Amino acid sequence: MSKRTGTDGSLLTSLPWTLAALTFAVVPHLQFLPFWATGTFIVCAGWRWQVERKRWRLPPAWIRILLALTCFVGVLLSYESVSGVGPGSALLAVMAALKLLETRQRRDQFVLLFISIFLIMSSLLREQYMWSLPFLIAGVLFTMTAWLHMSVSRQASIGGSFKSAARLVAYAAPLMIAMWIFFPRIATPFWAVPIDSGSATSGLSDRMSPGDISSLSLSNAVAFRVNFDGTPPPPHQRYWRGLVLYNYNGRTWTGGGPSIDPLARSEVEYAGEPVSYQVTMEPTRQHWVFALDVPSEWSLDRTFMASQQQLARMQPLDQRTTYSAVSYTDFRLGRQLSSFRRISYTRLPETGNERSKAFARELRAKAGSDEVFINQVLQKFNREEFYYTLEPPALGESPVDSFLFETRRGFCEHYASAFAVLMRAAGIPSRVVLGYQGGEINPLGQYMIVRQADAHAWNEVWLPGRGWYRVDPTAAVAPERIDAGRSGAMFDGIGADWGLSAPSEFLYQLTLTWDALNAKWNEWILAYGPDNQSRFMEWLGMQDPDWQKMMLTLVVILAILIGLISALLIMRYRPPPKDHAARLYSKFTAAAGVDPGMGETPLTYSKRLGEERATLRESAQHITDLYLQARYGPPGVIGIPALQTAVDEFSRNR
């Protein structure tokens, strides 16, 4: 007999469920997967379906091994690693696709459904958006429905499988919620997932060349949200200090890495009223911590003030972080400047931007003082034909010369770079500050949204007796950029974002509503850490909550919930009560004094009872006939009464 080489088509009814569950699980990963990984999944899924439909042979082992090695090398080349969320998700997706090519029995499909659960859960390692919870529930329900539908007989309905899956999820939900609330939180996780090193990250770079901030300025992604304890400062004071650049090579500005300076705070003289606020910052994978210029207090651990009065953290911010801070918008910085620092902050390359250097020296000689010179440079930007644009033309080898005397078009970093070069050429210490400027108040949540579109560069110059003070040359060219902020123009572009030619008040309000919901999601769910858990425990009445009390509370609550769920299951699946005829027949067997055997039918029992006790043969046969008629005969009103009379008479005689 020849050996069968093709499939038998037995999986035609269950294979679509497996493919659908895997597709559902892979969907949130598609935007992060390399194109070849997505193509591999599609090809393998289609290939396996055709194999089953047309009774083809499954690919031999050597082809599957070759494909697995090729995909592994592809992941390694695409991510330069096989560990982390990105490469891990890609490996899981392509290996699930390749697993399809060796599924011969239904138990193999159960393995694939198990993998789909892992794929659904792994999407949470990358980000926990507000839609992640409904997607997670829907994914688990769909996969469990497929699992149950494939496990039962073919006559079972899809609706019944879905109800069973929903019931199981409902039983597990109280346990999940209790563990999420009461399981002790710690400030540092037990383990961490390596972040994809090759993926793009929103945030300011630690270097600046004309054009670097353009992509951020065109992004409406949220950089951080701010809740003020009182009235927010006016727009012209909303400068969110990040990092300071002071080294210039003729084209690019750079700064030093984050380092602790114990004298940094002593160089600040605070004045006016403090501004207290709370920041929820999106992950940047950088060390810089943004605060209103200039901060005096902050709650984020392992955070320090660096030498240019910017905040930095020892560990990169690779997850959403919430911290409180106090800042003063009225301040003085570094009234004393050492000769070494003066040289550092006035240094320019010996070659390049010669026209700008000559222009600065000539203008400074005519001005007579540094203050007048600074104002004249700002007046030049304001009165002459300089334009603020996010699409500036390319600059030449001497970018400042090209900008000042040829193109005259640019955005904040063009003006900040040119201004700093002019100051240094005139002998005035200057530096470039990168951060964010502005912010949009969301009236629905009474908080401020600072977007990547608010990324900004400005200058600080040093004058004797005054120290470092802020100068924003962009305000001289485009004051509306400072008064309204870049994200203040979001309403004007909201229609275009949705494919409309005109702004839409409804869509704008819808966008703010969605952001307010996301903010609450971040505050109540994602930010549920040790501090929030302690406050919630105190609100519940637990005094001085510690991990022992919370673990004990968790164990008690879980025991109660498990008991309640067990009681519900017992009530649901308890055996049905005996009918009246069965109870009467049990009364008869008890009166007869002979117990029925396991699985013994009434007729067999009646025959055995007659053989063991001849005097009871006639009564046993009569009562058995009445029982069978009452239990299995046509419905009527005389069956049960007749059986009742016969059993009662038999019991009295016994």
DRENRO-339016 format. One line per 3 residues: for each residue x, y, z of C-alpha. Coordinates in nm, 3 decimals. Layout:
N
X:Y:Z | ...
//
This chain:
654
0.000:0.000:0.000 | 0.140:0.341:-0.096 | 0.186:0.592:0.183
-0.039:0.900:0.169 | 0.166:1.210:0.094 | -0.096:1.488:0.107
-0.325:1.616:0.382 | -0.669:1.467:0.431 | -0.857:1.797:0.468
-0.965:1.719:0.824 | -0.856:2.065:0.942 | -1.063:2.262:0.692
-1.320:2.354:0.957 | -1.073:2.445:1.234 | -0.786:2.598:1.035
-0.973:2.926:0.962 | -1.013:2.982:1.336 | -0.641:2.931:1.392
-0.547:3.168:1.110 | -0.794:3.430:1.231 | -0.666:3.414:1.590
-0.303:3.448:1.478 | -0.390:3.739:1.249 | -0.576:3.914:1.530
-0.272:3.873:1.756 | -0.022:3.998:1.495 | -0.217:4.313:1.398
-0.076:4.546:1.673 | 0.278:4.442:1.577 | 0.247:4.511:1.204
0.361:4.873:1.219 | 0.680:4.766:1.399 | 0.763:4.450:1.200
1.001:4.456:0.903 | 0.818:4.424:0.572 | 0.971:4.083:0.510
0.838:3.949:0.842 | 0.485:4.061:0.755 | 0.525:3.908:0.410
0.646:3.581:0.563 | 0.339:3.561:0.783 | 0.101:3.628:0.494
0.272:3.380:0.262 | 0.283:3.101:0.523 | -0.082:3.152:0.619
-0.194:3.144:0.256 | 0.033:2.849:0.181 | -0.106:2.643:0.471
-0.464:2.716:0.369 | -0.399:2.603:0.012 | -0.225:2.290:0.140
-0.533:2.191:0.338 | -0.782:2.292:0.072 | -0.610:2.117:-0.219
-0.469:1.822:-0.022 | -0.108:1.915:-0.098 | 0.192:1.782:0.086
0.331:1.983:0.376 | 0.684:2.113:0.309 | 0.957:1.868:0.414
1.163:1.919:0.726 | 1.471:2.051:0.546 | 1.271:2.336:0.391
1.120:2.428:0.726 | 1.464:2.426:0.890 | 1.606:2.644:0.613
1.318:2.891:0.645 | 1.360:2.906:1.023 | 1.734:2.980:0.996
1.669:3.242:0.726 | 1.408:3.419:0.940 | 1.638:3.411:1.244
1.918:3.572:1.044 | 1.668:3.823:0.905 | 1.564:3.931:1.254
1.928:3.956:1.360 | 2.014:4.175:1.061 | 1.701:4.391:1.093
1.741:4.464:1.464 | 2.111:4.386:1.521 | 1.990:4.179:1.815
1.753:3.895:1.901 | 1.656:4.027:2.245 | 1.411:4.304:2.318
1.051:4.384:2.239 | 1.106:4.442:1.867 | 1.317:4.139:1.775
1.129:3.921:2.022 | 0.792:4.011:1.867 | 0.930:3.959:1.516
1.071:3.618:1.606 | 0.744:3.513:1.768 | 0.543:3.624:1.463
0.759:3.452:1.200 | 0.800:3.134:1.405 | 0.422:3.115:1.450
0.390:3.151:1.073 | 0.645:2.873:1.015 | 0.469:2.656:1.274
0.166:2.662:1.043 | 0.367:2.466:0.787 | 0.400:2.165:1.018
0.048:2.149:1.164 | -0.094:1.807:1.092 | -0.338:1.755:1.377
-0.571:1.967:1.579 | -0.343:1.955:1.881 | -0.083:2.142:1.672
-0.337:2.416:1.623 | -0.385:2.444:1.997 | -0.013:2.523:2.023
-0.063:2.805:1.770 | -0.356:2.942:1.971 | -0.130:2.941:2.275
0.131:3.137:2.076 | -0.135:3.389:1.975 | -0.198:3.461:2.344
0.174:3.539:2.384 | 0.161:3.770:2.080 | -0.135:3.958:2.227
0.038:3.999:2.562 | 0.371:4.100:2.407 | 0.208:4.405:2.247
0.167:4.543:2.601 | 0.544:4.543:2.648 | 0.580:4.813:2.386
0.307:5.048:2.506 | -0.012:5.036:2.714 | -0.247:5.269:2.531
-0.603:5.317:2.645 | -0.727:5.094:2.362 | -0.490:4.820:2.480
-0.740:4.697:2.741 | -1.035:4.642:2.502 | -0.798:4.489:2.247
-0.658:4.256:2.513 | -1.007:4.147:2.622 | -1.123:4.103:2.262
-0.810:3.907:2.170 | -0.838:3.671:2.465 | -1.211:3.621:2.404
-1.157:3.549:2.036 | -0.872:3.305:2.099 | -1.058:3.124:2.378
-1.369:3.105:2.161 | -1.163:2.944:1.884 | -1.002:2.709:2.137
-1.334:2.597:2.284 | -1.504:2.568:1.947 | -1.225:2.344:1.820
-1.233:2.134:2.137 | -1.601:2.037:2.133 | -1.808:1.842:1.889
-1.895:1.980:1.550 | -2.256:2.028:1.653 | -2.159:2.293:1.910
-2.253:2.647:1.808 | -2.010:2.938:1.791 | -2.240:3.133:2.022
-2.213:2.865:2.287 | -1.833:2.866:2.266 | -1.828:3.244:2.292
-2.055:3.238:2.599 | -1.828:2.983:2.766 | -1.521:3.193:2.689
-1.690:3.510:2.819 | -1.792:3.327:3.135 | -1.435:3.212:3.199
-1.303:3.567:3.149 | -1.571:3.700:3.385 | -1.467:3.449:3.651
-1.101:3.554:3.617 | -1.165:3.932:3.608 | -1.225:3.982:3.987
-0.906:3.792:4.070 | -0.711:3.998:3.817 | -0.845:4.329:3.951
-0.775:4.232:4.312 | -0.417:4.134:4.233 | -0.361:4.454:4.035
-0.487:4.672:4.321 | -0.339:4.498:4.623 | -0.019:4.333:4.503
0.261:4.545:4.656 | 0.421:4.782:4.405 | 0.790:4.861:4.415
0.971:5.160:4.273 | 1.214:4.947:4.070 | 1.076:4.651:3.870
1.211:4.302:3.925 | 1.305:4.282:3.559 | 1.314:4.501:3.252
1.259:4.439:2.884 | 1.537:4.565:2.655 | 1.410:4.854:2.446
1.448:4.843:2.069 | 1.763:5.032:1.993 | 1.682:5.086:1.631
1.338:5.244:1.659 | 1.279:5.616:1.638 | 1.230:5.810:1.960
1.053:6.137:2.021 | 1.266:6.384:2.209 | 1.530:6.651:2.162
1.875:6.554:2.040 | 2.189:6.637:2.236 | 2.327:6.821:1.932
2.184:7.089:1.705 | 2.242:7.163:1.341 | 1.995:7.369:1.136
1.715:7.129:1.047 | 1.735:6.886:1.341 | 1.417:7.004:1.517
1.210:7.019:1.198 | 1.068:6.667:1.234 | 0.971:6.733:1.596
0.816:7.067:1.506 | 0.587:6.891:1.261 | 0.475:6.631:1.517
0.166:6.664:1.734 | 0.280:6.378:1.959 | 0.261:6.458:2.330
0.596:6.532:2.496 | 0.454:6.575:2.848 | 0.146:6.693:3.034
0.148:6.942:3.321 | -0.096:6.994:3.609 | -0.042:7.328:3.783
-0.133:7.376:4.147 | -0.250:7.729:4.068 | -0.281:7.953:3.766
-0.043:7.856:3.482 | 0.221:8.114:3.391 | 0.153:8.332:3.084
0.269:8.202:2.744 | 0.586:8.414:2.731 | 0.707:8.247:3.053
0.644:7.888:2.945 | 1.002:7.793:2.871 | 1.069:7.428:2.958
1.442:7.396:3.009 | 1.607:7.082:2.878 | 1.972:7.075:2.780
2.232:7.343:2.709 | 2.470:7.346:2.411 | 2.792:7.546:2.420
3.048:7.376:2.191 | 3.038:7.491:1.828 | 3.241:7.350:1.537
3.113:7.586:1.270 | 2.801:7.391:1.191 | 2.687:7.183:1.487
2.626:7.276:1.851 | 2.688:7.015:2.120 | 2.694:7.002:2.498
2.846:6.784:2.764 | 2.683:6.475:2.904 | 2.476:6.493:3.223
2.703:6.540:3.522 | 2.637:6.649:3.877 | 2.752:7.001:3.966
2.719:7.071:4.340 | 2.752:7.447:4.274 | 2.478:7.465:4.011
2.199:7.551:4.254 | 2.409:7.807:4.439 | 2.448:8.003:4.115
2.072:8.063:4.094 | 1.905:8.359:4.266 | 1.531:8.300:4.285
1.282:8.588:4.293 | 0.908:8.635:4.266 | 0.643:8.373:4.336
0.711:8.000:4.294 | 0.514:7.790:4.046 | 0.423:7.439:4.162
0.321:7.173:3.913 | 0.326:6.804:3.829 | 0.470:6.669:3.504
0.382:6.341:3.335 | 0.655:6.293:3.076 | 0.647:6.045:2.791
0.950:5.815:2.757 | 1.245:5.971:2.572 | 1.527:5.722:2.647
1.736:6.025:2.734 | 1.873:6.160:3.061 | 1.722:6.510:3.041
1.430:6.602:3.266 | 1.223:6.900:3.154 | 1.114:7.166:3.402
0.986:7.521:3.387 | 1.279:7.760:3.364 | 1.429:7.756:3.624
1.357:7.474:3.878 | 1.427:7.491:4.251 | 1.272:7.164:4.375
1.182:6.831:4.215 | 1.057:6.495:4.338 | 1.202:6.259:4.076
1.456:6.027:4.232 | 1.814:6.006:4.100 | 1.771:6.348:3.941
2.019:6.633:3.979 | 2.089:6.982:3.849 | 2.376:6.994:3.602
2.623:7.276:3.554 | 2.399:7.482:3.322 | 2.098:7.457:3.559
1.924:7.187:3.357 | 1.782:6.878:3.525 | 1.915:6.535:3.436
1.865:6.183:3.560 | 2.124:5.911:3.609 | 1.908:5.659:3.423
1.738:5.729:3.089 | 1.365:5.789:3.099 | 1.253:5.473:2.918
0.900:5.472:3.056 | 0.628:5.723:3.130 | 0.734:5.918:3.441
0.546:6.148:3.677 | 0.720:6.397:3.905 | 0.646:6.718:4.094
0.854:7.034:4.067 | 0.869:7.394:4.184 | 1.014:7.664:3.958
1.068:8.038:3.958 | 1.011:8.225:3.632 | 1.194:8.527:3.779
1.558:8.444:3.847 | 1.923:8.533:3.795 | 2.190:8.286:3.686
2.564:8.289:3.744 | 2.655:8.647:3.818 | 3.017:8.536:3.838
3.185:8.384:3.532 | 3.534:8.241:3.552 | 3.790:8.318:3.284
3.793:7.953:3.179 | 3.418:7.953:3.124 | 3.430:8.288:2.948
3.674:8.142:2.697 | 3.453:7.834:2.655 | 3.139:8.041:2.594
3.304:8.279:2.344 | 3.501:8.024:2.143 | 3.439:8.005:1.767
3.619:7.805:1.497 | 3.902:7.995:1.333 | 3.756:7.942:0.987
3.402:7.959:0.853 | 3.117:8.213:0.877 | 3.361:8.497:0.808
3.094:8.744:0.695 | 2.898:8.692:1.017 | 3.206:8.744:1.232
3.301:9.065:1.050 | 2.946:9.194:1.065 | 2.926:9.130:1.442
3.255:9.304:1.517 | 3.159:9.607:1.305 | 2.813:9.633:1.460
2.952:9.593:1.813 | 3.204:9.872:1.757 | 2.928:10.107:1.644
2.689:10.004:1.927 | 2.918:10.111:2.211 | 2.783:9.858:2.464
2.681:9.494:2.480 | 2.318:9.578:2.562 | 2.281:9.804:2.262
2.450:9.548:2.038 | 2.210:9.273:2.152 | 1.910:9.495:2.082
2.043:9.591:1.739 | 2.080:9.225:1.642 | 1.723:9.157:1.752
1.604:9.465:1.559 | 1.779:9.330:1.250 | 1.578:9.007:1.276
1.260:9.204:1.337 | 1.286:9.482:1.079 | 1.460:9.315:0.791
1.312:9.046:0.569 | 1.367:8.742:0.790 | 1.095:8.477:0.784
0.993:8.200:1.021 | 0.933:7.874:0.832 | 0.953:7.501:0.905
1.073:7.432:0.550 | 1.390:7.640:0.516 | 1.624:7.610:0.217
1.951:7.421:0.244 | 2.253:7.605:0.384 | 2.610:7.604:0.253
2.944:7.527:0.417 | 2.913:7.844:0.630 | 2.554:7.798:0.750
2.531:8.119:0.953 | 2.658:8.330:0.661 | 2.413:8.160:0.425
2.125:8.216:0.667 | 2.199:8.580:0.760 | 2.289:8.712:0.417
2.120:8.482:0.165 | 1.825:8.262:0.261 | 1.696:8.450:0.569
1.443:8.173:0.621 | 1.439:7.928:0.909 | 1.293:7.838:1.244
1.407:7.856:1.603 | 1.737:7.670:1.576 | 1.848:7.880:1.276
1.791:8.202:1.470 | 1.938:8.065:1.795 | 2.252:7.940:1.618
2.304:8.263:1.423 | 2.242:8.479:1.731 | 2.492:8.282:1.941
2.759:8.310:1.671 | 2.706:8.686:1.644 | 2.732:8.724:2.022
3.050:8.522:2.044 | 3.204:8.707:1.752 | 3.146:9.028:1.950
3.306:8.878:2.263 | 2.978:8.819:2.453 | 2.947:8.476:2.622
2.648:8.292:2.481 | 2.499:7.944:2.469 | 2.200:7.766:2.317
1.923:7.614:2.531 | 1.704:7.334:2.394 | 1.367:7.252:2.540
1.003:7.328:2.478 | 0.820:7.657:2.465 | 0.448:7.703:2.513
0.180:7.449:2.587 | -0.191:7.415:2.526 | -0.446:7.415:2.808
-0.699:7.133:2.777 | -1.016:7.274:2.938 | -1.164:6.925:2.978
-0.893:6.814:3.219 | -0.756:7.153:3.329 | -0.402:7.054:3.242
-0.145:7.167:2.988 | -0.035:6.962:2.688 | 0.320:7.022:2.567
0.371:6.857:2.230 | 0.675:6.773:2.023 | 0.558:7.061:1.802
0.659:7.290:2.092 | 1.026:7.188:2.066 | 1.225:7.510:2.074
1.574:7.657:2.087 | 1.664:7.989:2.249 | 1.975:8.166:2.377
2.131:8.279:2.701 | 2.390:8.555:2.706 | 2.608:8.666:2.995
2.658:9.031:3.093 | 2.856:9.166:3.389 | 2.638:9.238:3.691
2.341:9.063:3.533 | 2.468:8.712:3.473 | 2.302:8.476:3.227
1.965:8.585:3.096 | 1.732:8.456:2.830 | 1.716:8.603:2.480
1.481:8.445:2.227 | 1.559:8.573:1.877 | 1.264:8.377:1.736
1.032:8.613:1.928 | 1.178:8.904:1.729 | 1.087:8.735:1.400
0.767:8.548:1.488 | 0.623:8.673:1.819 | 0.309:8.467:1.757
0.529:8.153:1.792 | 0.594:8.253:2.154 | 0.250:8.394:2.235
0.051:8.096:2.102 | 0.316:7.824:2.075 | 0.354:7.586:1.783
0.083:7.356:1.910 | -0.147:7.656:1.940 | -0.184:7.630:1.565
-0.315:7.277:1.599 | -0.674:7.391:1.554 | -0.588:7.540:1.216
-0.447:7.210:1.095 | -0.692:6.971:1.257 | -0.903:6.954:0.944
-0.605:6.858:0.728 | -0.511:6.584:0.973 | -0.853:6.429:0.913
-0.850:6.485:0.536 | -1.061:6.802:0.543 | -0.982:7.133:0.381
-1.104:7.349:0.669 | -1.055:7.339:1.046 | -1.326:7.162:1.243
-1.430:7.268:1.591 | -1.594:6.929:1.646 | -1.279:6.735:1.554
-1.067:6.968:1.763 | -1.288:6.910:2.068 | -1.285:6.538:1.994
-0.904:6.545:1.992 | -0.895:6.725:2.329 | -1.148:6.479:2.473
-0.939:6.184:2.361 | -0.628:6.338:2.512 | -0.811:6.403:2.841
-0.916:6.036:2.853 | -0.558:5.930:2.783 | -0.435:6.158:3.061
-0.674:5.995:3.311 | -0.572:5.651:3.186 | -0.208:5.740:3.248
-0.286:5.887:3.590 | -0.514:5.616:3.728 | -0.391:5.300:3.555
-0.039:5.330:3.418 | 0.086:5.553:3.700 | -0.046:5.319:3.970
0.288:5.281:4.143 | 0.401:5.264:4.505 | 0.294:5.621:4.592
-0.050:5.598:4.434 | -0.104:5.254:4.582 | -0.018:5.379:4.932
-0.256:5.673:4.894 | -0.532:5.441:4.773 | -0.475:5.203:5.063
-0.496:5.494:5.307 | -0.818:5.605:5.139 | -0.955:5.253:5.198
-0.872:5.292:5.567 | -0.544:5.100:5.591 | -0.311:5.284:5.826
0.060:5.287:5.736 | 0.026:5.042:5.447 | 0.329:4.820:5.393
0.386:4.514:5.181 | 0.301:4.271:5.465 | -0.041:4.431:5.520
-0.115:4.446:5.149 | -0.009:4.083:5.093 | -0.228:3.969:5.381
-0.518:4.173:5.244 | -0.460:4.029:4.899 | -0.459:3.671:5.028
-0.783:3.726:5.222 | -0.957:3.891:4.928 | -0.842:3.620:4.688
-0.965:3.352:4.927 | -1.305:3.520:4.947 | -1.328:3.564:4.571
-1.222:3.206:4.502 | -1.483:3.088:4.752 | -1.756:3.294:4.585
-1.656:3.179:4.237 | -1.643:2.818:4.357 | -1.991:2.854:4.508
-2.121:2.994:4.179 | -1.967:2.704:3.989 | -2.109:2.451:4.234
-2.452:2.606:4.204 | -2.427:2.614:3.825 | -2.298:2.259:3.777
-2.469:2.081:4.068 | -2.650:1.759:3.967 | -3.020:1.807:3.896
-3.256:1.703:4.178 | -3.436:1.374:4.148 | -3.791:1.389:4.019
-4.085:1.283:4.236 | -4.104:0.936:4.079 | -3.735:0.868:4.150
-3.774:0.980:4.511 | -4.073:0.746:4.556 | -3.880:0.454:4.406
-3.586:0.527:4.641 | -3.836:0.511:4.929 | -3.951:0.170:4.801
-3.595:0.028:4.781 | -3.522:0.155:5.130 | -3.835:-0.012:5.266
-3.744:-0.335:5.085 | -3.410:-0.344:5.267 | -3.204:-0.428:4.957
-2.991:-0.154:4.799 | -2.976:-0.130:4.418 | -2.637:-0.199:4.263
-2.428:0.062:4.081 | -2.588:0.111:3.740 | -2.855:-0.148:3.807
-3.179:-0.083:3.617 | -3.521:-0.096:3.792 | -3.620:-0.414:3.600
-3.298:-0.592:3.695 | -3.336:-0.479:4.055 | -3.698:-0.601:4.067
-3.599:-0.944:3.932 | -3.310:-0.974:4.179 | -3.532:-0.863:4.471
-3.791:-1.129:4.378 | -3.526:-1.397:4.366 | -3.378:-1.301:4.703
-3.711:-1.242:4.876 | -3.992:-1.437:4.714 | -4.260:-1.270:4.930
-4.178:-0.934:4.777 | -4.177:-1.049:4.412 | -4.531:-0.944:4.328
-4.511:-0.608:4.509 | -4.170:-0.530:4.355 | -4.295:-0.606:4.004
-4.610:-0.396:4.054 | -4.426:-0.092:4.197 | -4.157:-0.116:3.926
-4.425:-0.115:3.652 | -4.589:0.192:3.810 | -4.250:0.368:3.840
-4.158:0.304:3.477 | -4.501:0.424:3.365 | -4.478:0.739:3.580
-4.114:0.813:3.480 | -4.106:0.724:3.112 | -4.468:0.678:3.006
-4.692:0.939:2.845 | -4.770:1.237:3.065 | -5.075:1.194:3.280
-5.218:1.269:3.620 | -5.263:0.913:3.747 | -4.901:0.786:3.724
-4.753:0.961:4.029 | -5.061:0.919:4.257 | -5.082:0.546:4.180
-4.710:0.504:4.251 | -4.746:0.711:4.570 | -5.032:0.487:4.693
-4.849:0.165:4.614 | -4.522:0.275:4.783 | -4.703:0.401:5.094
-4.896:0.074:5.127 | -4.573:-0.127:5.080 | -4.395:0.080:5.344
-4.677:0.030:5.598 | -4.677:-0.343:5.543 | -4.299:-0.358:5.591
//
